[in-house]
Amino acid sequence: MTDKYQQDEELEELEELEETEKPGGDTGKDGSSDKNADYEDVCFVCRRPESKAGKMFKLPNSICVCDDCMHKTMDAVSQFDYQGMLTDPQFQKDMDNMLKGGMPNIRFVNIADLQGEGGIPNKQKIKKKKENVQPVLNIKDIPAPHKIKASLDEYVVGQEHAKKVISVAVYNHYKRVATGTMDDIEIEKSNMLMIGPTGCGKTYLVKTLARLLDVPLAIADATSLTEAGYIGDDIESVVSKLLAAADNDVEKAERGIVFIDEIDKIAKKKNTTSRDVSGESVQQGMLKLLEGADVEVPVGANSKNAMVPLATVNTRNILFICGGAFPDLEDIIKERLTKTASIGFNAMLKDAFDKEKNILSHVTVEDLRKFGMIPEFIGRLPVIYTLEGLTQEMMVKILKEPRNAILKQYQKLLELDEVKLEFNDEALEAIAEKAMKRDTGARALRSIIEEFMLDIMYEIPKDDNIGRVTITREYIEGNGGPIIDIRSNLLLESSDTLKEYAQN
């Protein structure tokens, strides 16, 4: 009984101390300054800070419990009465005897072990300081649009309009982040919608931009997004990936870029009576995300649970770029363009746009609404631009011109075996012709090269005398083989060229 009275006295003294303490880190009863002025309490159970969980219950040994967890604990204790055991006098008498005699082989957790070093318990974290805020970016360090486009030109072939739009958008975005306001005029961000056929370079364009700019960039896939509460990735997981790309630095993540690929997969499902949890519901959930809102995202995980801490990220300064192939959108555009009568002076034939490659360049907001995108979602993506479909000439340039060109990759592989790989111009045209027939964009190029390079890369390590392999059009079309040169012949050729050079 003396232990119980002693605990009651300690609680009374703790309450008196709390009454004498002043908020905001003022001096207490003894005149000493509050050491924890730069810290805020965190709930010992759910790990939420006081700014999120509300008022805390102060327990001995500097343990704090929020109001929600305290009520849940009391409710659980009140329901723990199996067959009236708690109200049974004999059960209470046995429990008192057991507590007096001690319980063998049971070790209780020492609350003092849970405290950190320096007298500050590990249940607290430093508050986010608001004073002396420095600008996050220097406007002089932002590359100009023409420099961004010149860097993209080294990796991406064609798509001049798309590269110009994305360069200007990124430049303006970081000018806006660096300055905040200009003469008390708040600059709104311009989210983008990128439309283009499959294999035209949408994702590759953004990935290249991520390498060139020293900013956090997250690439998410809209196919796995569902409405909150259903199986799949939550909408906030898009921001969670950006936070992970910024090394869990909230301030750095709040000025990053998010690219949401396959955005056409969340269009409204047509002719369905079931709940559209992965279509229109996702578009509605993303409205505040695109516009700018405080979002609580888990740190180091994709799903929210009690064991994962949450961080608040403001999406006001995050640039969102959405991209998608939008299949069947061409048919909607053609239907709108050929609505005029097919008789008379201004008549237009029904098949007038069948052979046009860049039919997507005629897209309007009305076409996107008919495709299944809700007006509120499209309105938050003010910059809408399209990418061109690849032509045969662009295919040939993709093979040999970019810094990471496919042919350069295979030439590097064979250089490791001390073999030189060359391609005739006619061979490149044959590869481009085959890729155009497959109608899958630049992705078809690698699959075609993999087919005819299989035998070459299998046979070359067998013979050390092979010095050069030349790919011809006949070999690609299956009417012949590659031209193989032996190392001795190459030495003779090199000696002849040296003699000619010496004579000249």
C-alpha positions as CSV (number, residue, x, y, z in Angstrom):
1,M,0.0,0.0,0.0
2,T,2.9,2.4,0.7
3,D,4.0,2.0,-3.0
4,K,0.6,3.1,-4.1
5,Y,0.6,6.2,-1.8
6,Q,4.1,7.0,-3.0
7,Q,3.0,6.9,-6.7
8,D,0.0,9.2,-5.9
9,E,2.3,11.7,-4.2
10,E,4.6,11.7,-7.2
11,L,1.7,12.3,-9.6
12,E,0.5,15.3,-7.5
13,E,4.0,16.8,-7.5
14,L,4.2,16.3,-11.3
15,E,0.8,18.1,-11.8
16,E,2.0,21.0,-9.6
17,L,5.1,21.4,-11.7
18,E,3.1,21.4,-14.9
19,E,0.9,24.2,-13.6
20,T,3.9,26.4,-12.7
21,E,5.5,25.9,-16.2
22,K,4.8,28.5,-18.8
23,P,4.3,27.7,-22.5
24,G,6.9,28.6,-25.1
25,G,10.0,27.6,-23.0
26,D,9.7,30.3,-20.2
27,T,11.3,29.8,-16.9
28,G,9.6,27.5,-14.4
29,K,9.2,27.5,-10.6
30,D,12.9,27.4,-9.8
31,G,13.8,30.1,-12.4
32,S,15.7,27.7,-14.7
33,S,15.2,27.9,-18.4
34,D,13.4,25.2,-20.3
35,K,15.9,23.0,-22.1
36,N,13.3,21.5,-24.4
37,A,12.2,24.8,-25.9
38,D,13.4,23.7,-29.4
39,Y,11.6,20.4,-29.2
40,E,8.0,19.2,-29.4
41,D,6.5,16.2,-27.7
42,V,5.9,13.0,-29.6
43,C,3.4,10.3,-28.6
44,F,5.1,7.3,-27.2
45,V,2.6,4.9,-28.9
46,C,1.8,6.3,-32.4
47,R,4.9,8.5,-32.7
48,R,3.0,11.5,-33.9
49,P,4.2,15.0,-32.9
50,E,2.1,17.3,-30.8
51,S,1.4,19.6,-33.8
52,K,-0.4,16.7,-35.4
53,A,-1.8,14.6,-32.5
54,G,-3.0,17.5,-30.3
55,K,-2.6,17.9,-26.5
56,M,-0.5,15.3,-24.8
57,F,-0.9,13.5,-21.4
58,K,2.3,13.8,-19.4
59,L,3.4,10.6,-17.7
60,P,6.4,10.0,-15.4
61,N,9.9,9.6,-16.9
62,S,9.0,12.2,-19.6
63,I,6.6,9.9,-21.5
64,C,3.8,11.6,-23.5
65,V,0.7,9.9,-24.8
66,C,-1.8,11.6,-27.2
67,D,-5.5,11.9,-26.5
68,D,-6.4,9.2,-29.1
69,C,-4.0,6.6,-27.9
70,M,-5.0,7.2,-24.2
71,H,-8.7,6.7,-25.0
72,K,-7.9,3.6,-27.1
73,T,-5.9,2.2,-24.2
74,M,-8.6,2.9,-21.6
75,D,-11.3,1.3,-23.9
76,A,-9.2,-1.8,-24.3
77,V,-8.6,-2.1,-20.6
78,S,-12.3,-1.6,-19.8
79,Q,-13.2,-4.4,-22.2
80,F,-10.7,-6.8,-20.8
81,D,-13.0,-8.5,-18.3
82,Y,-13.3,-12.2,-19.2
83,Q,-16.2,-13.9,-17.4
84,G,-16.2,-11.2,-14.6
85,M,-12.6,-11.9,-13.5
86,L,-11.9,-8.2,-12.7
87,T,-14.9,-8.0,-10.5
88,D,-14.3,-11.3,-8.7
89,P,-13.0,-10.7,-5.1
90,Q,-11.0,-14.0,-5.1
91,F,-9.3,-13.1,-8.4
92,Q,-8.3,-9.7,-7.0
93,K,-7.0,-11.3,-3.8
94,D,-4.8,-13.7,-5.8
95,M,-3.4,-10.9,-7.9
96,D,-2.5,-8.9,-4.8
97,N,-0.7,-11.9,-3.3
98,M,1.2,-12.5,-6.6
99,L,2.3,-8.9,-6.8
100,K,3.6,-8.9,-3.2
101,G,5.5,-12.2,-3.7
102,G,6.9,-11.2,-7.1
103,M,6.7,-13.0,-10.4
104,P,9.6,-15.2,-11.3
105,N,11.3,-15.3,-14.7
106,I,9.7,-12.0,-15.7
107,R,11.7,-8.8,-16.3
108,F,10.0,-5.5,-16.7
109,V,11.3,-2.9,-19.1
110,N,13.2,-0.1,-17.5
111,I,11.7,3.2,-18.6
112,A,15.0,4.9,-18.1
113,D,16.5,2.8,-20.8
114,L,14.2,4.4,-23.3
115,Q,15.7,7.8,-22.8
116,G,18.4,9.1,-25.1
117,E,21.7,10.9,-24.4
118,G,22.1,14.4,-23.2
119,G,19.0,14.4,-21.0
120,I,16.6,14.8,-23.9
121,P,14.3,11.7,-24.3
122,N,14.2,10.0,-27.7
123,K,10.5,10.7,-27.9
124,Q,11.1,14.3,-29.0
125,K,12.2,15.8,-32.3
126,I,13.4,19.3,-33.2
127,K,10.7,21.7,-34.3
128,K,11.0,23.2,-37.8
129,K,12.5,26.6,-37.4
130,K,10.7,29.3,-39.4
131,E,13.0,32.3,-38.8
132,N,15.9,33.2,-41.0
133,V,14.7,31.2,-44.0
134,Q,17.2,31.3,-46.8
135,P,16.3,31.0,-50.5
136,V,16.4,27.3,-51.6
137,L,17.8,28.2,-55.0
138,N,20.0,30.8,-56.5
139,I,18.4,32.2,-59.7
140,K,21.8,32.5,-61.3
141,D,22.4,28.8,-61.0
142,I,19.3,27.9,-63.0
143,P,20.3,26.9,-66.6
144,A,18.7,28.8,-69.4
145,P,16.1,27.1,-71.6
146,H,18.4,26.9,-74.6
147,K,21.1,25.2,-72.5
148,I,18.6,22.6,-71.2
149,K,17.4,22.0,-74.8
150,A,21.0,21.7,-76.0
151,S,21.7,19.0,-73.4
152,L,18.6,17.2,-74.4
153,D,19.6,17.2,-78.0
154,E,22.6,15.1,-77.2
155,Y,20.4,12.2,-76.1
156,V,17.0,12.7,-77.7
157,V,16.5,12.8,-81.5
158,G,13.8,15.0,-83.0
159,Q,10.8,16.2,-80.8
160,E,11.9,19.8,-81.1
161,H,8.6,21.3,-79.9
162,A,8.4,18.9,-76.9
163,K,12.0,19.7,-75.8
164,K,11.4,23.4,-76.2
165,V,8.2,23.2,-74.1
166,I,9.8,21.2,-71.3
167,S,12.9,23.3,-71.2
168,V,10.9,26.5,-70.8
169,A,8.6,24.9,-68.2
170,V,11.4,23.7,-66.0
171,Y,13.2,27.0,-66.3
172,N,10.1,29.0,-65.3
173,H,9.4,26.5,-62.5
174,Y,12.7,27.0,-60.8
175,K,12.6,30.8,-61.3
176,R,9.3,30.7,-59.5
177,V,10.7,28.5,-56.7
178,A,13.8,30.7,-56.3
179,T,12.0,34.0,-56.2
180,G,8.7,33.1,-54.6
181,T,6.9,36.4,-55.4
182,M,7.8,39.2,-57.8
183,D,6.4,42.6,-56.8
184,D,3.8,40.8,-54.6
185,I,2.5,38.9,-57.7
186,E,2.2,35.2,-57.0
187,I,3.3,33.0,-59.9
188,E,1.2,29.9,-60.5
189,K,2.9,26.7,-61.6
190,S,2.2,25.2,-65.0
191,N,1.7,21.4,-64.9
192,M,2.1,19.6,-68.2
193,L,0.3,16.9,-70.1
194,M,2.5,15.0,-72.6
195,I,0.7,13.0,-75.3
196,G,2.5,10.8,-77.9
197,P,2.4,7.4,-79.5
198,T,4.2,4.5,-77.9
199,G,7.9,4.4,-78.3
200,C,8.3,8.1,-79.3
201,G,10.4,9.0,-76.2
202,K,8.1,10.4,-73.5
203,T,9.6,8.6,-70.6
204,Y,13.2,8.7,-72.0
205,L,12.9,12.5,-72.3
206,V,12.0,12.9,-68.6
207,K,14.7,10.4,-67.5
208,T,17.3,12.3,-69.5
209,L,16.1,15.6,-67.8
210,A,16.5,14.0,-64.4
211,R,20.1,13.2,-65.2
212,L,20.9,16.7,-66.5
213,L,19.3,18.6,-63.6
214,D,20.4,18.2,-60.0
215,V,16.9,18.1,-58.6
216,P,14.9,15.3,-57.1
217,L,12.7,13.7,-59.7
218,A,10.3,10.8,-59.2
219,I,8.8,8.7,-62.0
220,A,5.5,7.0,-61.0
221,D,3.1,4.8,-62.9
222,A,-0.6,5.6,-62.8
223,T,-1.7,2.0,-63.6
224,S,-1.2,0.9,-60.0
225,L,-3.0,3.9,-58.4
226,T,-6.4,3.3,-56.8
227,E,-8.8,5.2,-54.6
228,A,-7.9,5.4,-50.9
229,G,-8.9,2.3,-49.0
230,Y,-8.6,-0.2,-51.9
231,I,-5.9,-2.6,-52.8
232,G,-3.1,-0.9,-54.7
233,D,-0.9,2.2,-54.4
234,D,-2.5,5.2,-52.7
235,I,-2.4,8.6,-54.5
236,E,0.0,10.0,-51.9
237,S,2.5,7.3,-52.9
238,V,3.5,9.5,-55.8
239,V,4.7,12.1,-53.4
240,S,6.3,9.4,-51.2
241,K,8.5,8.4,-54.1
242,L,9.6,12.0,-54.6
243,L,10.5,12.2,-50.9
244,A,12.6,9.0,-51.2
245,A,14.3,10.5,-54.3
246,A,15.2,13.6,-52.1
247,D,16.7,11.4,-49.4
248,N,13.8,12.1,-47.1
249,D,14.5,15.8,-47.1
250,V,11.1,17.5,-47.1
251,E,12.4,21.0,-48.2
252,K,14.3,19.4,-51.1
253,A,11.3,17.3,-52.1
254,E,9.0,20.4,-52.1
255,R,10.8,21.8,-55.1
256,G,11.1,18.6,-57.1
257,I,9.5,17.2,-60.3
258,V,7.0,14.3,-60.5
259,F,6.5,12.5,-63.8
260,I,3.3,10.3,-63.8
261,D,3.5,7.9,-66.7
262,E,0.6,6.0,-68.3
263,I,-1.8,8.7,-67.2
264,D,-4.3,7.6,-69.8
265,K,-5.0,4.4,-67.8
266,I,-7.0,6.4,-65.2
267,A,-9.6,7.5,-67.7
268,K,-13.2,7.0,-66.9
269,K,-14.4,3.5,-67.7
270,K,-17.2,3.5,-70.2
271,N,-20.4,1.5,-69.9
272,T,-19.7,0.3,-66.4
273,T,-22.0,0.1,-63.4
274,S,-19.4,-0.8,-60.8
275,R,-17.4,1.7,-58.7
276,D,-14.6,3.1,-60.8
277,V,-11.9,2.9,-58.1
278,S,-8.9,3.1,-60.5
279,G,-10.3,5.5,-63.0
280,E,-12.4,8.6,-62.3
281,S,-11.8,8.3,-58.5
282,V,-8.1,8.6,-59.0
283,Q,-8.5,11.7,-61.1
284,Q,-10.6,13.3,-58.4
285,G,-8.1,12.3,-55.7
286,M,-5.3,13.9,-57.6
287,L,-7.0,17.3,-58.0
288,K,-5.7,18.8,-54.8
289,L,-2.3,17.1,-55.3
290,L,-1.8,18.9,-58.7
291,E,-3.1,22.2,-57.4
292,G,-1.1,22.3,-54.2
293,A,-1.9,20.9,-50.8
294,D,-0.3,19.6,-47.6
295,V,0.0,15.8,-48.0
296,E,1.0,13.4,-45.2
297,V,3.2,10.7,-46.7
298,P,5.0,7.8,-45.0
299,V,8.8,8.1,-44.7
300,G,10.6,5.1,-46.1
301,A,7.5,3.2,-47.1
302,N,4.7,3.3,-49.6
303,S,1.8,2.6,-47.3
304,K,0.6,4.3,-44.1
305,N,0.7,2.3,-40.9
306,A,1.3,2.8,-37.2
307,M,5.0,1.8,-37.4
308,V,6.0,4.2,-40.1
309,P,6.5,7.9,-39.3
310,L,4.7,10.5,-41.4
311,A,6.0,13.7,-43.0
312,T,4.0,16.6,-44.3
313,V,4.9,17.7,-47.8
314,N,3.4,20.8,-49.5
315,T,2.9,20.1,-53.2
316,R,2.5,23.8,-54.2
317,N,6.0,24.1,-55.6
318,I,6.2,20.5,-57.1
319,L,6.0,20.4,-60.9
320,F,3.8,17.6,-62.2
321,I,4.4,16.2,-65.7
322,C,1.8,13.6,-66.9
323,G,2.4,11.5,-70.0
324,G,0.5,8.8,-71.8
325,A,0.0,7.2,-75.2
326,F,-3.8,7.7,-75.2
327,P,-4.7,4.8,-77.6
328,D,-7.8,5.3,-79.6
329,L,-7.6,9.0,-79.2
330,E,-6.7,9.3,-82.9
331,D,-10.2,7.9,-83.7
332,I,-11.8,10.5,-81.6
333,I,-9.8,13.3,-83.3
334,K,-10.7,12.0,-86.8
335,E,-14.3,11.8,-85.9
336,R,-14.3,15.4,-84.8
337,L,-12.4,16.6,-87.9
338,T,-14.6,14.8,-90.4
339,K,-17.9,15.9,-89.0
340,T,-18.5,18.2,-91.9
341,A,-20.6,17.1,-94.8
342,S,-19.0,15.0,-97.5
343,I,-20.9,16.8,-100.3
344,G,-20.3,20.3,-101.6
345,F,-17.4,22.7,-102.0
346,N,-16.1,22.5,-98.4
347,A,-16.6,18.7,-98.3
348,M,-14.0,16.5,-96.5
349,L,-13.6,12.9,-97.2
350,K,-14.0,10.4,-94.3
351,D,-10.5,9.0,-94.9
352,A,-8.7,12.3,-95.3
353,F,-6.7,11.9,-92.0
354,D,-6.1,8.2,-92.2
355,K,-2.5,8.5,-93.5
356,E,-1.5,11.4,-91.4
357,K,1.2,10.4,-88.9
358,N,0.9,13.3,-86.5
359,I,-2.9,13.3,-86.0
360,L,-2.4,13.7,-82.3
361,S,-1.2,17.3,-82.9
362,H,-4.8,18.3,-83.6
363,V,-5.9,17.3,-80.1
364,T,-8.2,19.6,-78.1
365,V,-9.5,19.5,-74.5
366,E,-12.9,18.3,-75.8
367,D,-11.2,15.2,-77.3
368,L,-9.6,14.4,-73.9
369,R,-13.0,14.8,-72.2
370,K,-14.5,12.4,-74.6
371,F,-11.6,10.0,-74.0
372,G,-12.5,9.9,-70.3
373,M,-10.5,12.6,-68.5
374,I,-12.7,14.8,-66.3
375,P,-12.7,18.6,-66.9
376,E,-11.3,19.4,-63.4
377,F,-8.3,17.2,-64.0
378,I,-7.5,18.6,-67.5
379,G,-7.9,22.2,-66.1
380,R,-5.0,21.6,-63.7
381,L,-2.8,20.6,-66.6
382,P,-2.7,23.9,-68.6
383,V,0.3,23.0,-70.8
384,I,-0.8,20.3,-73.3
385,Y,1.6,19.3,-76.0
386,T,2.2,16.3,-78.3
387,L,5.2,14.3,-79.5
388,E,5.6,13.4,-83.1
389,G,5.4,9.8,-84.4
390,L,8.8,8.5,-85.5
391,T,9.6,8.4,-89.2
392,Q,12.1,6.2,-91.0
393,E,14.7,9.0,-91.1
394,M,14.4,9.6,-87.3
395,M,14.8,5.9,-86.7
396,V,18.2,5.9,-88.6
397,K,19.3,8.9,-86.5
398,I,18.2,7.2,-83.3
399,L,20.4,4.2,-84.2
400,K,23.7,6.2,-84.5
401,E,23.5,9.9,-83.4
402,P,22.6,10.1,-79.6
403,R,25.3,9.8,-77.0
404,N,23.8,6.5,-75.8
405,A,22.9,5.2,-79.3
406,I,22.1,1.5,-79.7
407,L,24.9,0.9,-82.2
408,K,27.4,2.6,-79.9
409,Q,26.4,0.2,-77.1
410,Y,27.0,-2.9,-79.2
411,Q,30.3,-1.5,-80.6
412,K,31.4,-1.0,-77.0
413,L,30.5,-4.6,-76.2
414,L,32.6,-5.9,-79.0
415,E,35.5,-3.6,-78.2
416,L,35.9,-5.6,-75.0
417,D,36.6,-8.6,-77.2
418,E,39.0,-6.4,-79.4
419,V,36.6,-6.6,-82.4
420,K,35.5,-3.7,-84.4
421,L,31.8,-3.5,-85.4
422,E,30.6,-1.5,-88.3
423,F,27.2,-0.9,-90.1
424,N,26.6,0.0,-93.7
425,D,24.2,2.9,-94.4
426,E,22.0,0.4,-96.3
427,A,21.9,-1.8,-93.2
428,L,20.7,1.0,-91.0
429,E,17.9,1.7,-93.5
430,A,16.9,-1.9,-93.5
431,I,16.7,-1.9,-89.7
432,A,14.6,1.2,-89.7
433,E,12.2,-0.3,-92.3
434,K,11.7,-3.4,-90.2
435,A,11.1,-1.2,-87.1
436,M,8.4,0.9,-88.9
437,K,6.5,-2.2,-89.7
438,R,6.3,-3.3,-86.1
439,D,4.7,0.0,-85.1
440,T,6.1,0.0,-81.6
441,G,8.4,3.0,-81.9
442,A,12.0,3.1,-81.0
443,R,11.6,0.0,-78.8
444,A,11.5,-2.1,-81.9
445,L,15.0,-1.1,-82.9
446,R,16.7,-3.0,-80.0
447,S,14.6,-6.1,-80.5
448,I,15.6,-6.2,-84.2
449,I,19.3,-5.7,-83.5
450,E,19.2,-8.4,-80.8
451,E,17.9,-10.9,-83.4
452,F,20.7,-10.6,-85.9
453,M,23.5,-9.9,-83.3
454,L,22.8,-13.1,-81.5
455,D,24.8,-15.4,-83.8
456,I,27.6,-12.8,-84.1
457,M,28.1,-12.4,-80.4
458,Y,28.0,-16.1,-79.9
459,E,30.6,-16.9,-82.6
460,I,33.1,-14.1,-82.0
461,P,34.5,-15.4,-78.6
462,K,35.3,-18.7,-80.4
463,D,37.8,-17.3,-82.8
464,D,40.5,-14.9,-81.7
465,N,41.5,-14.1,-85.3
466,I,38.3,-12.1,-86.0
467,G,39.2,-8.4,-86.1
468,R,36.2,-6.6,-87.7
469,V,32.6,-7.4,-88.5
470,T,30.6,-5.4,-91.0
471,I,26.8,-5.7,-91.0
472,T,25.2,-5.5,-94.4
473,R,21.6,-5.1,-95.7
474,E,21.7,-8.7,-97.1
475,Y,22.5,-10.1,-93.7
476,I,19.6,-8.2,-92.0
477,E,17.1,-9.3,-94.7
478,G,18.3,-12.9,-94.5
479,N,19.9,-13.1,-98.0
480,G,23.5,-13.2,-96.9
481,G,26.0,-13.0,-94.1
482,P,28.1,-10.3,-92.4
483,I,31.6,-9.4,-93.7
484,I,34.2,-10.7,-91.4
485,D,37.9,-9.5,-91.6
486,I,40.8,-11.3,-90.1
487,R,43.3,-9.4,-87.9
488,S,46.2,-10.1,-90.3
489,N,44.3,-8.5,-93.2
490,L,43.6,-5.5,-91.0
491,L,47.3,-5.1,-90.2
492,L,48.1,-5.1,-93.9
493,E,45.5,-2.5,-94.5
494,S,46.8,-0.3,-91.7
495,S,50.4,-0.6,-93.0
496,D,49.3,0.4,-96.5
497,T,47.5,3.4,-95.2
498,L,50.6,4.4,-93.2
499,K,52.7,4.1,-96.4
500,E,50.3,6.3,-98.3
501,Y,50.3,8.9,-95.5
502,A,54.2,8.9,-95.5
503,Q,54.4,9.3,-99.3
504,N,51.9,12.3,-99.2
